[in-house]
Amino acid sequence: MKRIVFGFLAIAVFGCGLYIYHVLFGDPFSKNAAEQKLTSYVKQTYPKKEINITNGVYSAKTTEYVFQANIQSHRYPMCTKGFLHPKVTCDGIEEAYTESVAKHLNEEASKEIKADLQKEVPQIIKADAALIIENGQFTLDTKWNKQLAEKAPMNMAIQLDASGLSKTEAAKMAETVRKTLNEKGYTYSNGTVDCMQKDGDGGFGYVKYSIDFLPKTAIQPNDAEELGS
């Protein structure tokens, strides 16, 4: 009886040790399973692309295998997690595509926002819109329109020429920005207005006042944080 008990204990200890080793360092069996999973995944997800999976490295911090997906001269990270049945946890190809989509849409949104604000606030220097896009939400063929911001949260950063303006005057100009955005029908989560001051060379040397704002909250003079003088 004791031998049976000791046998079970030995198996349990060995199993625990094997699991701990796997968690800390990975193992060739899991690595092979992870590579096979990714090879199958890219064939199904990107059937028209020739993709090679290489350079698998185990990360003890995330308990993932991180591989490299190679498409000609481009390299993208691919990750899997799991022991017997690994799951794909990151797809660098899709993430890179989503970044390209976001860049395209953000540039178009920024141009439109600046043009709309220019009429009411001629002191505008720059408008930067940032849509928070999920993988697969939009494509490169998607055209920017204001309704997109109802599906993907958008925030924005506006730069204004506030040279020689007081804190109250800068806040008033920023409030005109907020009102104009709302009147033009923009949907956004939050924004920041940086009121710039020209330097001796005629360029914009620093942020004089910084104002964070929300769509439905009027901007007050005390909302302007003085950063330079």
N, C-alpha and C positions, 0 to 999 in steps of 0.2 A: 504493500500500500504506500509506504514511504517513497519507494522508487517511482511510483506513478505520480505522486504529488510533486516530488523533486523534478520529474520529467516535465510536468506541466509548467512548473515554475521556470525551468530552464528555457522552455519554448517561449514563455511569456517575456522573460528577460531578453532573450535573443530578438524577439519580435519588436519589443520596445526600443532596443538598441538600434535595430535596423531602421525603424521609423525615425528615430532621432537623427541618425546619420543621414537619412534621406532629406529631412527638413533642413539640416545644416549644410550639407554638401551635395545633395542630389545623388543620382545613381545612373549608371549606363542604361538600365532598362527603362527608367522614366524618361531619360533624355531621348532615347530612340522612339518611345511612344509619342513624345512631344513633337519630334521631327516629322514622324509619319502623319500626325494630326495636322500639322501646318502644311505639309505637302498636299494632303487631301483638301484642306481648306482653300488654298490658293487656286487649285485646279477647278474647284466648284465655284469660287467667288469671282475669279478672273480668268475665265476659260480662253480668252483671246490673247492673254499675255503669257510670255515665256518667263517663268519665275523660278529661280533656284534658291533653296533654303540652305543656309550655311552658318557656320560659326556659332553654334549653340553654347551658351554660357549660363550656368545656374546662378541665380541671385538669392542668397539666403535671406536678404532683407525683405523681399517680397514673395519668397518661395515660388518663384517663377523661373521658367527657362526662357531666355531671351535669345532669339535667333536673328539672322539677317536675311531679308528677302532681297534678292538681287534682280533688278530689271535693267539689263544693259549696264550702263555706268552708274545707275542710281541704286542707293542702298536704303532700305527701310527696316525699322525694328518690327519684329513679330514676337509675341509673347504667348506662352501657354501656362496653365496652372492646373495641378491635379496629379494624382499618383497613377492609378490604373486607367482612368478615362479623362485625360487632360482636355481642358477647354481653352479656346482662344481668348485671351484677355486683352490683347492690344493688337491693332492692325495699323502699322505705320503708313501703309499705302493709302488707306481710307482717310487717315488723319491728315496726311499731306494734301490729299484732294480737297478735304473740307477746308483746310487753311487757304487753298487757292480760291475756293468759292467765296469764303469770307472776305478775302482781300478784294476780290472783284466787286462784291456787293457793297462793302464798306466804302470803297472809292467812289462808286456811283452815288451812294447815299450822301456822302460828304460833299460832293459837288452840288447836289440839289439843295442841301441844307444851306450851304454858303450862299448860293444864288438867291434863295428865298429870304435870307436874313439881310443880304446886301441892301435891299430896298429900304428896310426900316432902320438898319444899323450899319451905315456906310463905314463905320470904324472897324468892321470885322476884318481880321487878318487871315484867320484859318478856321476851318470846321472839320473835326474828325469824328466820324460816327463809327461805332463798334457794335456789330450784331453778334450775339452769342449763339453760334450755330452748332447744332448737333450733327454727328456723322450721318450722312445720307438724307439730311433734311432738305437741302437744295442742291442744284447742280450748276455747272458752269454756264448752262444755257438759261438759267433763271435770270430774269430781268428785274432790276430793282424797282420796287414800288412801296408805297407807305404801308400797305397791308402786310408786307413781310414782317414788319416790326411787331405785329400783333401775334405772330407765331414764334418769333425768336426775340428775346429781350434785347433792347438796344440802349446803350448809353452814349454820351457824346461829350466832347471837349471843345470848347470855343475859345478862340483868342481874339481879344479886342485891343485896339489902340486906345489906351486910357491916359496918354501922356498929358500931364498937367491937370488931370481931374482929381477932385476930392473923393473921399471914400463914399460920400452920399451920391455924388454924380456917377461914380462907377457902378454903384449898386442900382441906380436908376436905369443905366444903360443895360445892365445885365437883366433887369426885370423886363425891359423891352424885348430882349432876346427870348426870354421864357414865354412871354405872351405871344410873340410872333410864331414860335414853334407850335404852340397850342392852336392858334388861329389857322395855321397852315395844315393842321390835322396830323401832326407827327405823334406817334406813340413811342414813348421812351420811358425807361426806368428812372434815370437820374442823369445829371449833367454837371459839368464844371465850366465856369467862365474864368479864364485867366486874363486879367486886365494888365496889359503890357505897358512898359514905360520906355520911351526911346532913350538911347544913350547919346553921347556927344557926337558920335559919327553918323547919327541919323538912323541907326539900326535899333531893333528892339532888344535892349540889354537885359532886362529882367522882368519878372512878374511883380507888379506893384500890389495888386489885390487878387486874391483867389476866392471865388465864390462857388460853393456847391449848391445845387438847387434840385428841386423836385417839381414834377409837372404841375401839381395843383397847389403849391405853396408859394405865395408872393415873396419876392426877395426884399429884405429889409437892409438898411445901411449896416446894421450890426452883423449881417451875414458875410460881409466882406472882410476877409482876413488879410491884414496888411503884412506883406512879406518884404517890401523894400521901400525906400524913401529917396 
